[in-house]
Amino acid sequence: MSITAIVLAAGQGSRFRAEAGADQDKLLADCVGLDGVVRPVIEQVLKNLPSAVADRWVVTSADRPEVIRLAEIYGCKVLLLRSAGMGDSIAAAVAASASANGWLVVLGDMPFIQSSSIERVIAGVEEGGISVPVQDGQYGHPVAFGRAFGPGLMALTGDRGAKPLFAQAAVCEVAVDDPGVSWDVDVPALLHYL
């Protein structure tokens, strides 16, 4: 199934800024990737997307020209959004890619997810289902949604994510050995993968 990736990169990262400084954007913070190369967090996220994901969207704000530039370098369409709410971001991106067969929701601050884990999550999704990676018994990211969830995803608002949709779905739990699926860079100390 061909699936559209939606990379959420519109949040303000207030916890990160509280520790690193108000002018520090966590998406642009230097981070050593799984391959040992230093890149900005958002670039690590985009690099880890498997090549099989051809249709890619990055949702961000107009005041992030470097995020926009990196998104375009990695072949992403850019959707500019004023709201930092996760629900608003998902809804807008799904509406913009409404003809997709399904959507992979990727958080822009999770730079340590293995490409192989993403591929397995995509392989687990069906039209009427949701596929989620599970590490040590805990749900992680990214999450794939089958085409049937388009209307539900487009109805999301504010900062509510898509978790409520899980109650209506056959959820495919994909067991992974990948701490990256639950590792988001909320504070500067988490920029370094252990």
Solvent accessible surface area in square Angstrom, and as a share of the most:
residue,aa,sasa,rsa
1,M,112,0.50
2,S,80,0.52
3,I,9,0.05
4,T,3,0.02
5,A,0,0.00
6,I,0,0.00
7,V,0,0.00
8,L,19,0.09
9,A,3,0.02
10,A,4,0.03
11,G,35,0.34
12,Q,90,0.40
13,G,15,0.14
14,S,83,0.54
15,R,149,0.54
16,F,5,0.02
17,R,57,0.21
18,A,89,0.69
19,E,115,0.52
20,A,41,0.32
21,G,26,0.25
22,A,89,0.69
23,D,118,0.61
24,Q,79,0.35
25,D,21,0.11
26,K,23,0.10
27,L,6,0.03
28,L,57,0.28
29,A,18,0.14
30,D,96,0.50
31,C,1,0.01
32,V,64,0.37
33,G,7,0.07
34,L,76,0.38
35,D,80,0.41
36,G,51,0.49
37,V,73,0.42
38,V,85,0.49
39,R,34,0.12
40,P,28,0.17
41,V,0,0.00
42,I,0,0.00
43,E,30,0.14
44,Q,3,0.01
45,V,4,0.02
46,L,1,0.00
47,K,88,0.37
48,N,19,0.10
49,L,8,0.04
50,P,6,0.04
51,S,108,0.70
52,A,91,0.70
53,V,2,0.01
54,A,90,0.70
55,D,47,0.25
56,R,26,0.10
57,W,32,0.11
58,V,0,0.00
59,V,0,0.00
60,T,0,0.00
61,S,13,0.09
62,A,73,0.57
63,D,109,0.57
64,R,13,0.05
65,P,97,0.61
66,E,60,0.27
67,V,0,0.00
68,I,32,0.16
69,R,118,0.43
70,L,6,0.03
71,A,0,0.00
72,E,106,0.47
73,I,104,0.53
74,Y,55,0.21
75,G,54,0.52
76,C,9,0.06
77,K,103,0.44
78,V,39,0.22
79,L,38,0.19
80,L,89,0.44
81,L,38,0.19
82,R,243,0.89
83,S,38,0.25
84,A,45,0.35
85,G,11,0.11
86,M,66,0.30
87,G,0,0.00
88,D,41,0.21
89,S,3,0.02
90,I,2,0.01
91,A,13,0.10
92,A,29,0.22
93,A,0,0.00
94,V,0,0.00
95,A,55,0.43
96,A,47,0.37
97,S,9,0.06
98,A,46,0.36
99,S,103,0.66
100,A,13,0.10
101,N,66,0.34
102,G,0,0.00
103,W,2,0.01
104,L,0,0.00
105,V,7,0.04
106,V,2,0.01
107,L,24,0.12
108,G,1,0.01
109,D,17,0.09
110,M,6,0.03
111,P,0,0.00
112,F,0,0.00
113,I,4,0.02
114,Q,64,0.28
115,S,43,0.28
116,S,56,0.36
117,S,5,0.03
118,I,4,0.02
119,E,86,0.39
120,R,119,0.43
121,V,0,0.00
122,I,25,0.13
123,A,88,0.68
124,G,19,0.18
125,V,9,0.05
126,E,127,0.57
127,E,105,0.47
128,G,45,0.43
129,G,7,0.06
130,I,1,0.00
131,S,0,0.00
132,V,1,0.00
133,P,0,0.00
134,V,22,0.13
135,Q,21,0.09
136,D,128,0.66
137,G,64,0.61
138,Q,121,0.54
139,Y,82,0.31
140,G,5,0.05
141,H,58,0.26
142,P,0,0.00
143,V,10,0.06
144,A,0,0.00
145,F,3,0.01
146,G,0,0.00
147,R,100,0.37
148,A,62,0.48
149,F,16,0.06
150,G,3,0.02
151,P,95,0.60
152,G,24,0.23
153,L,0,0.00
154,M,77,0.34
155,A,74,0.57
156,L,19,0.10
157,T,94,0.55
158,G,35,0.34
159,D,114,0.59
160,R,155,0.56
161,G,18,0.17
162,A,10,0.08
163,K,125,0.53
164,P,53,0.33
165,L,11,0.06
166,F,29,0.12
167,A,99,0.77
168,Q,131,0.58
169,A,23,0.18
170,A,79,0.61
171,V,43,0.25
172,C,52,0.31
173,E,105,0.47
174,V,15,0.09
175,A,73,0.56
176,V,15,0.08
177,D,124,0.64
178,D,1,0.00
179,P,61,0.38
180,G,0,0.00
181,V,0,0.00
182,S,68,0.44
183,W,42,0.15
184,D,44,0.23
185,V,0,0.00
186,D,31,0.16
187,V,22,0.13
188,P,34,0.21
189,A,79,0.61
190,L,62,0.31
191,L,18,0.09
192,H,111,0.50
193,Y,71,0.27
194,L,181,0.90
